[in-house]
Amino acid sequence: MFKRMKNILTNPHMSIETRKRILECYIELILMYGCETWIISKQTRGRLEATEMCFLRRMMRIPWTAKKPNNTVLSETKTKRALINKIRKRPATFFGHIMRRERQEHLVTTGMFMGRRGRGRLREKTTDGLASWLGRWSGLYGRNDQNNRSMMCGGA
């Protein structure tokens, strides 16, 4: 998508602010499509940050061979890294909608079902990613874990 809009985004006659707004409106929204369901690992986070910097460097017409640090590029464009925070905010709001409904989506998201768990390594759940991002490890929604399990699994 960036290639299609390259003429507009790299145009030196347009202000940087206008080009950044166009980048946010078109490119970042396409990039963030479906990010409500992503599990962001360290590798994914690094790739997203590199993509954000790549967009800014292209906008400023800075070649990748130029040894400019990211801080310099950010100060030239007068921005801060915001893409990863936008991506982290969307699952949090989506999670809030699901937790208020308390239907099957609620059970699937929290990963608490009756019965035995499957073999192998445990998969990272949406709640794990949100908890690490928010800095809380237990009691995401006000109750302790034992009460949550008993309410969701139908136990006493």
C-alpha positions as CSV (number, residue, x, y, z in Angstrom):
1,M,0.0,0.0,0.0
2,F,2.9,2.3,0.7
3,K,4.1,1.9,-2.9
4,R,0.8,3.1,-4.2
5,M,0.8,6.2,-2.1
6,K,4.6,6.8,-2.5
7,N,4.1,10.0,-4.5
8,I,2.0,11.6,-1.8
9,L,3.9,10.3,1.2
10,T,7.3,11.3,-0.1
11,N,6.3,14.6,-1.6
12,P,8.6,17.3,-0.1
13,H,6.2,20.1,-0.9
14,M,3.6,18.7,1.6
15,S,4.2,19.3,5.3
16,I,5.4,16.5,7.5
17,E,2.2,16.7,9.6
18,T,0.0,16.1,6.6
19,R,2.0,13.2,5.4
20,K,1.9,11.6,8.9
21,R,-1.8,12.0,9.0
22,I,-2.2,10.3,5.6
23,L,0.1,7.5,6.9
24,E,-2.1,7.1,9.9
25,C,-5.3,7.1,8.0
26,Y,-4.5,4.7,5.2
27,I,-1.3,2.7,5.9
28,E,-1.5,2.1,9.6
29,L,-5.2,1.2,9.5
30,I,-4.5,-1.5,6.9
31,L,-1.5,-2.7,8.9
32,M,-3.6,-3.0,12.1
33,Y,-6.5,-4.9,10.5
34,G,-7.4,-7.7,12.9
35,C,-4.9,-6.8,15.6
36,E,-7.6,-7.4,18.2
37,T,-6.7,-11.1,17.9
38,W,-2.9,-10.9,17.7
39,I,-0.7,-12.3,20.4
40,I,2.3,-9.9,20.3
41,S,5.6,-11.7,21.0
42,K,9.0,-10.0,21.3
43,Q,9.7,-10.8,17.7
44,T,6.4,-9.4,16.4
45,R,6.9,-6.3,18.5
46,G,10.4,-5.8,16.9
47,R,9.0,-6.2,13.5
48,L,6.2,-3.7,14.1
49,E,8.6,-1.2,15.5
50,A,10.9,-1.7,12.5
51,T,7.9,-1.3,10.1
52,E,7.0,2.0,11.8
53,M,10.5,3.3,11.4
54,C,10.7,2.1,7.8
55,F,7.6,4.1,7.0
56,L,9.0,7.2,8.6
57,R,12.4,6.8,6.9
58,R,10.7,6.4,3.5
59,M,8.5,9.5,4.2
60,M,11.6,11.5,4.9
61,R,13.5,10.0,2.0
62,I,16.3,8.7,4.2
63,P,18.0,5.7,2.5
64,W,18.5,2.5,4.6
65,T,22.2,2.8,3.9
66,A,22.3,6.1,5.8
67,K,23.5,5.4,9.3
68,K,20.9,7.6,11.1
69,P,19.7,6.4,14.5
70,N,16.0,6.0,15.0
71,N,16.0,8.7,17.6
72,T,17.2,11.2,15.0
73,V,14.5,10.2,12.6
74,L,11.9,10.5,15.3
75,S,13.1,14.0,16.2
76,E,13.1,15.1,12.6
77,T,9.5,14.0,12.1
78,K,8.6,15.3,15.6
79,T,6.9,12.0,16.6
80,K,7.1,9.3,19.1
81,R,6.7,5.6,18.5
82,A,2.9,5.1,18.7
83,L,2.1,2.1,16.5
84,I,2.7,-0.6,19.2
85,N,0.6,1.3,21.7
86,K,-2.3,1.7,19.3
87,I,-2.1,-2.0,18.5
88,R,-2.0,-2.9,22.2
89,K,-5.0,-0.6,23.0
90,R,-7.3,-2.3,20.5
91,P,-7.3,-5.8,22.0
92,A,-7.9,-4.2,25.4
93,T,-11.0,-2.5,24.3
94,F,-12.2,-5.6,22.4
95,F,-11.5,-7.7,25.5
96,G,-13.6,-5.3,27.6
97,H,-16.6,-5.9,25.2
98,I,-16.2,-9.6,25.5
99,M,-15.9,-9.7,29.3
100,R,-19.1,-7.7,29.6
101,R,-21.1,-10.1,27.5
102,E,-20.4,-13.3,29.6
103,R,-21.4,-15.7,26.9
104,Q,-19.4,-18.3,24.9
105,E,-16.9,-15.7,23.7
106,H,-16.1,-15.0,27.3
107,L,-15.3,-18.6,28.0
108,V,-13.2,-18.9,24.8
109,T,-11.2,-15.8,25.6
110,T,-10.4,-16.6,29.2
111,G,-9.7,-20.2,28.2
112,M,-11.4,-21.8,31.2
113,F,-13.4,-24.9,30.3
114,M,-14.3,-28.0,32.3
115,G,-12.3,-31.1,31.7
116,R,-8.7,-31.9,31.0
117,R,-6.4,-29.8,29.1
118,G,-4.7,-30.9,25.9
119,R,-1.2,-32.3,25.6
120,G,1.9,-30.2,24.9
121,R,2.9,-26.7,25.6
122,L,0.3,-24.3,26.9
123,R,-0.7,-21.6,24.3
124,E,-0.5,-18.0,25.3
125,K,-4.0,-16.7,25.9
126,T,-5.3,-13.2,25.2
127,T,-5.5,-12.6,28.9
128,D,-1.8,-13.3,29.3
129,G,-0.8,-10.7,26.7
130,L,-3.1,-8.1,28.2
131,A,-2.0,-8.8,31.7
132,S,1.7,-8.5,30.8
133,W,1.0,-5.3,28.9
134,L,-1.1,-3.8,31.7
135,G,1.4,-4.9,34.4
136,R,-1.0,-7.0,36.3
137,W,-0.7,-10.8,36.5
138,S,-3.8,-11.9,38.3
139,G,-7.3,-10.6,38.9
140,L,-7.7,-8.8,35.6
141,Y,-11.3,-8.0,36.3
142,G,-11.5,-7.5,40.0
143,R,-12.0,-11.0,41.4
144,N,-9.5,-13.5,42.5
145,D,-8.7,-16.4,40.2
146,Q,-10.5,-19.1,42.2
147,N,-13.8,-17.2,42.0
148,N,-13.3,-16.7,38.3
149,R,-12.8,-20.4,37.6
150,S,-15.8,-21.4,39.7
151,M,-18.1,-18.9,38.0
152,M,-17.0,-19.7,34.5
153,C,-16.8,-23.5,34.8
154,G,-20.0,-23.9,36.7
155,G,-18.4,-25.2,39.8
156,A,-19.1,-24.2,43.4
